[in-house]
Amino acid sequence: MDDNKLIKINTGLEKVSKQIAITNKLLTGIELVNHGIQMVFVQGGYFNMGSDSDIENPPHSVKLSDYYIGKFPVTTREWNKIIGNGSDASLGELNKKFRIRDGFMSKIKNIVGAKNRSSGIENRPSDGNLPITNISLELVNRFIAELNERTGNKYRLPTEAEWEYSARGGVKSNNYRHSGSNNLADVGWYAGNCSSIQPVGTKKPNELGIYDMSGNVAEWCADKFRRDYSQILRNENPKCTDGGDPVVRGGTYRWENGITSTLTMRSCYPPIGGDCIGFRLACDSVN
């Protein structure tokens, strides 16, 4: 057998091996890593990001590479393993500096028609499976840096494009209005079925096996907010680093029913954090 045929055979075997590896990741979906963080493999591809809403910009084609994203938002238990001090302690720390008010909902209530409510923090159950909230972006970055130091991984916040692609179900998307269903009550906690933050993973997952991307808490993304982001960014692995406050995506437990879609809702919030803003992790690979 000549060398050219051997090269072709080896190249073919490499392609088959890569495809098998991707298939195995999609079938298993979730990998357990250090400190109990569960990550879901997301096969990259093209999708139409955004909607016709003014704040969400017109739909535009985006291409993403493969990545991993958290199966759940980071919980208070996971936070305390790395940083210590639960969300209430973090809230106290931030209140001393910033006098936090219920700004997130007042900022977006005109967009979604939501009503301002009490936070519910004082009444919520003590549960390590609650998503961590009331943490500044500085504290989030400190958590990620410490987690990376302990695990040898390179965790980060998802980009806005990665977050939306994951919420839509990636290559398995069924084009639902919400992340995993056309019925918000099936997949999300909102004002119609709860009055406070709920433990993660208690509603149905989306097509990729990811939970809580519609409702419960909104989530920090790695991007800065700009209304014209679809015009200024490249369409491959976009990330906006020049803009206003950090982007937050997803619904919260305070949103009223009747929201057209929780997949494309965009907003921003000062990096001091708030009582209905959490985060989930992303990374390019998992050790």
N, C-alpha and C positions, 0 to 999 in steps of 0.2 A: 504493500500500500504506500502510495507516495505521500510526501509531506503535506501537499495541498489538501488531500482528502482527510488526513489526520487533523489538520487545523479546522476544517469545516465540521468534522465530527465533534471535536472538543468545544468549538463555539456553540454548536447545537446543544451539547450536554450542559454547558454553562447556562444557556437560556432556559432549558428545562428545569435545571436546579433552582434558578431564581424564581421561576413561576411556581414551582412546588413550595418554595419557602413562603412566597406571598399567600398561596392558597392555604397553607397551614396556619398562617397568622390570621387570615380571615375566618377560618373555621374555629380556631380556638379563641381568637378575638382578644382575650384578656391575659395579661401576664402579671404575676405577682412579683413585686420587687421589694427591696428593703423597706422596712417600716410599714409594711402592709399597704403601700400605695398600689392601686390597681390601674393599669394602663390598657387602653384599647388601641390596637393597630388600625390605622386609617390609610387605606390605599389611595394614593393621590389620583388626580384627574382634573378634568375641566368641569366647571359648573357656572351657572349664571348667578352672580352675587347681587344682592340688593333687591329693590322693588321700585315701584313707581311713586312711592311716597317721597315728599320733598326732602325730608331729613335723611332718608335712606339712599337717595340718589337713584338714577335709572339703572336697571339691570345691566350688568356688564360681565363679559366672560373672564374668568380667572382660572389659572392653572396652578395646581399645588403638587408638590412632591409628597412622597410617603412620610408619615409622621405618627406619633403616638399621642393620645390625649387621655386625660383622667376619666375613668369610668364614672366617678362621682366628683362633686366639688370637694375640696379639701375639708376635712371634718375637724371639730375641736379636739378629738382624740389624737389625730395625726399632728395637728398643730402643737399640742402640748408635749408630744414626744420630742419635738425638735426645738421649740422655743420655750415651752413652759408658759404658764399664765394663760388662762382661757380668755374668751372674747370679752367677758366683763372686765377683766383686768386691763385688757387692751383699750377698752372703751374709756375706762377711768384715766388711763395715760393720755389718751387723745383729747379728752374733754378738758384737761388741765391746760392744753396748748391751744385748742381751737374752738371751744364752745360749740360742739357739733349740734346741729339741728336736723330736723327731718327734711333735708334739702333734696334728696334724690327724687322723691315722689312729687314734691312741689315743682321740680324742674321738668318732669316729664308728664305731669297730669294733663296738660293741655294737648299732649300728643295722643294719649291713650284714653283720656276721659276718666282717669282714675281718681278716687277720692282719697284725701289725706287721712291717715288713720294713726292711732297710737302704735308704737313700735311693737308692742307685745313681748319685748325682751324680758320684762319683769315677770311675765306669766308663763314663759315657755319652759318646757321640761328640761331638767338637767340630764343631758344625753350626749355622750361622746360622739354619736353619729349625726349630730346637728352640723350643718355647714358653718365653718368659722366666719364670723362677721366682725364689724367694728374694728377693722385693722387697716392701718394706712398702707399705701403702696410701698413705702419704705420698709415696713415690717414684713410685707409679703416678699420683697426682694431679699430681705435678710433670711427668712425662712427657706427660700429656694437656694440661696448660697450655702446655708448650713446643711441642707439636705444633700446637695451635690457633693459637699465635702465628705459627708458620711457614706454616701452610696457609690461615689465614683461616676454617677450619671450626670447628664447635663440638662436638668429640668429647667423649664422656663414657663412664662405665660404663653398661651396660644396667641397667634396673631388673630386679628378680627376675621380674616378670610378663613383661617383654619377653624375658628370657633363656628362660623356659620356653616361651613361645609360639613363639619361633624354633626351639627344640629340637624341639618337636612338629611343626614343618613349616608353621605358620601356616595360611593358607587352603588349602594343598595337603596338609594332614595326612592320612596314611593310618592314623593311630592305632596306630603301632608302639609296642612296649614301650621301645625305645631310640630315639635320634635318627637315624632313617633305616632302621631294620630291627628285626625281632624277634630277630635273632641278634646279640648284642653283638660277636662276633668280626668281623663284616662292617664295623662302623662305629667300633669303639673299641679302644684299647689298654688292657689290664687284666692282672692277674697271671697269667692263663692263657695269654697270648701274648707277654709281654715282661717284662723285669726292670728297665727304666729308662724314662725319658722318651723319646719318639720324635718325629721331625720331623713337623710339621703336614702335613695333607693327604695322608697316605699310606693312609688308609682311605676307604671310600665316603662321599660326602656325604649329607645328608638331603634331603628333598623340595624344599627351597629352595636347595640347592647350598651348604649350610653344613657345615663339617667340624669334627670333634673335639669335639662336644658331649656325647659319651658316652665317658668314659675319657680317658686320657693325663694331663691336669691338670684339677683343679677350677678354677673361675673366680670371681673377685670380682664381686659385683653392687653396685649403688648403695644397696641397702636395708640397714637395721639388722635384726637378727634378733629376731623376736617369735613365740612359739607361737600367739598369738591374732590374728595379722595379718589373717586373713580376716574377723574380726569388727569390727576397728577401722578398716579402710581403706575408702574408697569403691571402687566396682567399676570406675570409669573411670580408666585410666592410674594405677593405684595405685603408691605409693612410700612405704615405711616409713622415716621419718627419726628416729623416737623408739624406741629399743630397745637391745639389747645390742651384741655384736660384729657386724662386717659379715657379710652373708650370702655364702656360697660355694655354687655350684651345679655339677652335673656330676660324673662319676666321675673316678677317677685310675688311673694305671697299676698301682696296688697292689691294687685291688679284686679280690676273688675272683669267679669265675663263679657264677651262680645268683641274681644280683641280679634282683629282680622287674622293676624299671624304673629306668633312670638319668635319666628325664625329670623325675621329681618329687622326687628325693632332695634334702633341704635340710640344711644345716648352717651353722655360723658358725665364725669363726676370728679370733683377735686380729689387729689391723691390722699387726702386725710381719711377717706373711707366713710362708711355709713352702716346703719344697722340692718340693711337688707342687701349689702354687697359682699360677696365672697369671691372665690376664685377656684379654678381647677388648673392642673398642671398639663404641660405638653413637653415633648422632647422629640428629637430626631431619631434616637435609637435608645434601647434599654439594655444594660449589661446583664 
